[in-house]
Amino acid sequence: MEHFTGTSRTDLALEARELLTKQVSEDIPGVLVETSEDEEVVLTKVDITTPEAEKIMGKKQGTYVTIEAQGLRYKNTPLQEKIMKLLADELVGMAELSKKATVLVIGLGNRNITPDALGPRAIDKIVVTRHLQEILSPELKGGVRSICAIAPGVLGITGMETVEIVQGLVSKIKPDLVIAIDALAAASSRRVITTVQLANTGISPGSGVGNKRFGLTQESLGVPVIAIGVPTVVHASTIAMDTINVLQEHAPFARYFKSMENLSDADRHTILRQVLPEVLGDLMVTPKEVDRFIDDIAVAVAGELIKLCILILITKTYMLICINKM
């Protein structure tokens, strides 16, 4: 019988660093980390500054901003608005766009598979403005950025690599920035639906679930690419490991778990390899409420992009249009 190899897979730079530092028990050279938090939100910036650090981390050199809020699992409108503002501030700071810049937003993923539908559903809620630039009233001229958006589908439906479609759009539209939105995989079940990652490194669609496709990056498209991602799935092996970790935490207080009290990291992975068949370890798991979660987080992601598209004149009427479209 084949068994799970015990290798954790994640799209989050924050988790990649956590997994590495747990193994070597020291900081990783060339990786800078800055964290701030309040009672609801944890914001972490991970800067990968050298080629050596890029190789160790398995993530491209650049900046990764992670915003975590466990309250996103619940219908919490004030928290959702708070996350929108944080995301918008980080995105505006990362984008550094001129007022006349055009932004192309790409919603990655398969809208027919709910855990993979974040990108297309966010595109449905984004206010596009590129086609309005010529008819805007004098009051709004120069106050609304040119935004266009598309959900190109997946290779299995279109027969085309997503990067091929986007390269065609970029050559015709000539945007100043591409923003790619995609569902991710996490190495911790507590980060599913509760975490948003922004990265100025671009993205490789499907990398978290082992379906690595050609990346949407500045090298492949010729313009800067910012990736926005939310973990919507974990591997079954991740849940099994989380369970082992909880049992070990309770070992000092429960006589049934006493034998687990001094397990090392290698011991935990050995247990996984012995008891978890590979076919189960590679299963992808998502919350049963994923339909509601995806819609809620799509609103938060689209909300941050509204701030990017409105530059000078934020009128009550225009904001009402944006909110009603959501």
Disulfide bonds with the S-S distance in Angstrom:
none
